[in-house]
Amino acid sequence: METTTAPHRSAFVTVVAWIFIVLATLASTVGVLQNIAFFKMAAMPDGHGPMHGGAAQLPWLLRLIFDHFQLYLAIELGGSLTGLVAAVGLLKRKNWARRLFIALLCLGMAVLVVALATQLSFTPVTDNIPAAQVPENVRTMLRVMKGFFFILTLLLSLLLSWIIATLAGPRIKEEFQA
């Protein structure tokens, strides 16, 4: 009697897939709600909703997002749904999903870096006000927030890099070829 063994299914892939299934499901739900809310607000009598005016002092990237907010929300929702599909495919050990998942993680790291650069380039309103009128603790808080965002971006990028390297490694690749 011949015995066949099931291909090795690493706990790493299973845990990563389930974590991202949960995160992508939450992000997709939020994305749907954001799109509904935007369309409701865009239908306001002036036709502009809350995105109208006041954006001239924002960095160019944020102005671009606000000028095309409907497109931004659609891309965000599409990315969340694509992540959900990739995570489910990862759980099912589909090689196309592993490749897509790695590409999405690389894209996520790029978005983190762009978000960090945008946040660091943003000149808070307090920089345009004389120092005597803005308490030093407010300026300190803004510096701490920028530092925290920098450290958070660094740590998330390291985590995503580790996941990418592990998913691209020979042991995991072999698991997806079986």
C-alpha positions as CSV (number, residue, x, y, z in Angstrom):
1,M,0.0,0.0,0.0
2,E,1.4,3.3,-1.1
3,T,1.2,6.4,1.2
4,T,1.3,9.8,-0.2
5,T,2.3,12.8,1.9
6,A,0.7,16.1,1.5
7,P,3.0,18.9,0.4
8,H,4.5,20.9,3.2
9,R,2.4,24.0,4.1
10,S,4.4,26.4,6.2
11,A,2.8,28.2,9.1
12,F,4.5,31.4,7.9
13,V,2.5,31.5,4.7
14,T,-0.8,30.6,6.5
15,V,-0.3,33.2,9.2
16,V,0.7,36.0,6.8
17,A,-2.2,35.1,4.5
18,W,-4.8,35.2,7.3
19,I,-3.4,38.4,8.7
20,F,-3.7,40.1,5.3
21,I,-7.1,38.6,4.6
22,V,-8.4,40.3,7.8
23,L,-6.6,43.6,7.1
24,A,-7.7,43.6,3.4
25,T,-11.3,42.8,4.4
26,L,-11.3,45.7,6.9
27,A,-9.6,48.0,4.4
28,S,-12.1,47.0,1.7
29,T,-15.1,47.7,4.0
30,V,-13.7,51.1,4.9
31,G,-13.0,51.8,1.2
32,V,-16.7,51.0,0.3
33,L,-17.9,53.2,3.1
34,Q,-15.5,56.0,2.1
35,N,-16.8,55.8,-1.5
36,I,-20.4,55.9,-0.3
37,A,-19.7,58.9,2.0
38,F,-17.8,60.8,-0.8
39,F,-20.6,60.3,-3.3
40,K,-23.1,61.5,-0.7
41,M,-21.0,64.6,0.1
42,A,-20.3,65.3,-3.6
43,A,-24.0,65.5,-4.2
44,M,-24.2,68.6,-1.9
45,P,-25.9,71.6,-3.4
46,D,-22.7,73.5,-4.3
47,G,-21.5,70.3,-6.1
48,H,-18.1,70.4,-4.4
49,G,-18.7,68.9,-1.0
50,P,-16.0,69.2,1.7
51,M,-13.1,69.1,-0.8
52,H,-13.8,72.5,-2.2
53,G,-11.3,75.3,-1.5
54,G,-8.6,75.8,1.1
55,A,-6.1,73.4,-0.5
56,A,-3.7,76.0,-1.9
57,Q,-1.3,75.7,1.1
58,L,-1.0,71.9,0.9
59,P,1.9,70.0,-0.6
60,W,1.5,69.2,-4.3
61,L,0.8,65.5,-3.7
62,L,-2.0,66.3,-1.2
63,R,-3.5,68.9,-3.6
64,L,-3.4,66.2,-6.4
65,I,-5.2,63.8,-4.2
66,F,-7.8,66.3,-3.2
67,D,-8.3,67.5,-6.8
68,H,-8.9,63.9,-7.8
69,F,-10.4,62.5,-4.6
70,Q,-12.9,60.2,-6.3
71,L,-10.2,58.6,-8.3
72,Y,-8.0,58.3,-5.2
73,L,-10.8,56.5,-3.3
74,A,-11.4,54.2,-6.2
75,I,-7.7,53.3,-6.4
76,E,-7.6,52.8,-2.7
77,L,-10.6,50.4,-2.8
78,G,-9.2,48.6,-5.8
79,G,-5.9,48.1,-4.0
80,S,-7.7,46.7,-0.9
81,L,-9.7,44.3,-3.0
82,T,-6.6,43.2,-5.0
83,G,-4.8,42.6,-1.7
84,L,-7.7,40.5,-0.5
85,V,-7.6,38.4,-3.7
86,A,-3.8,38.0,-3.4
87,A,-4.1,37.0,0.3
88,V,-6.7,34.4,-0.4
89,G,-4.6,33.1,-3.3
90,L,-1.6,33.0,-1.0
91,L,-3.6,30.9,1.5
92,K,-4.5,28.5,-1.3
93,R,-0.8,28.4,-2.3
94,K,-1.2,29.8,-5.8
95,N,2.1,31.0,-7.2
96,W,0.5,33.9,-9.1
97,A,-0.9,35.1,-5.8
98,R,2.6,34.9,-4.1
99,R,4.0,37.0,-6.9
100,L,1.1,39.5,-6.8
101,F,1.4,39.6,-3.0
102,I,5.1,40.4,-3.2
103,A,4.4,43.2,-5.8
104,L,1.7,44.7,-3.5
105,L,4.1,44.7,-0.5
106,C,6.7,46.4,-2.7
107,L,4.1,49.0,-3.7
108,G,3.1,49.4,-0.1
109,M,6.7,50.2,0.9
110,A,6.9,52.8,-1.9
111,V,3.6,54.3,-0.7
112,L,5.0,54.5,2.9
113,V,8.1,56.3,1.6
114,V,6.1,58.8,-0.4
115,A,3.8,59.3,2.5
116,L,6.8,60.0,4.8
117,A,8.3,62.4,2.3
118,T,5.0,64.2,2.0
119,Q,4.5,64.4,5.7
120,L,8.0,65.7,6.3
121,S,7.7,68.3,3.5
122,F,4.4,69.6,4.9
123,T,5.0,72.9,6.6
124,P,2.7,73.1,9.5
125,V,0.7,76.3,9.9
126,T,2.7,77.0,13.1
127,D,5.9,77.6,11.0
128,N,4.2,80.6,9.4
129,I,3.3,82.1,12.8
130,P,5.9,84.1,14.9
131,A,7.5,81.9,17.5
132,A,6.2,84.0,20.3
133,Q,2.6,83.1,19.4
134,V,3.1,79.3,19.2
135,P,4.0,77.5,22.5
136,E,7.2,75.6,22.3
137,N,5.4,72.4,23.5
138,V,3.2,72.5,20.3
139,R,6.3,72.8,18.2
140,T,7.9,69.9,20.2
141,M,4.8,67.8,19.7
142,L,4.9,68.3,15.9
143,R,8.6,67.3,15.9
144,V,7.8,64.2,17.9
145,M,5.0,63.3,15.6
146,K,7.3,63.6,12.6
147,G,9.9,61.4,14.3
148,F,7.3,58.8,15.3
149,F,6.1,58.7,11.7
150,F,9.7,58.3,10.5
151,I,10.3,55.4,12.9
152,L,7.0,53.8,12.1
153,T,7.7,53.9,8.4
154,L,11.1,52.4,8.9
155,L,9.8,49.6,11.1
156,L,6.9,48.8,8.7
157,S,9.3,48.9,5.7
158,L,11.6,46.4,7.5
159,L,8.7,44.1,8.3
160,L,7.4,44.2,4.8
161,S,11.0,43.6,3.5
162,W,11.3,40.6,5.7
163,I,8.0,39.2,4.5
164,I,9.0,39.8,0.9
165,A,12.4,38.1,1.4
166,T,10.7,35.1,3.1
167,L,8.1,34.7,0.4
168,A,10.7,35.0,-2.3
169,G,13.0,32.5,-0.6
170,P,13.6,29.0,-2.1
171,R,11.7,27.1,0.7
172,I,8.5,29.1,0.2
173,K,8.9,29.1,-3.6
174,E,9.1,25.3,-3.5
175,E,5.9,25.1,-1.4
176,F,4.1,27.0,-4.2
177,Q,5.4,24.8,-6.9
178,A,4.0,21.6,-5.4
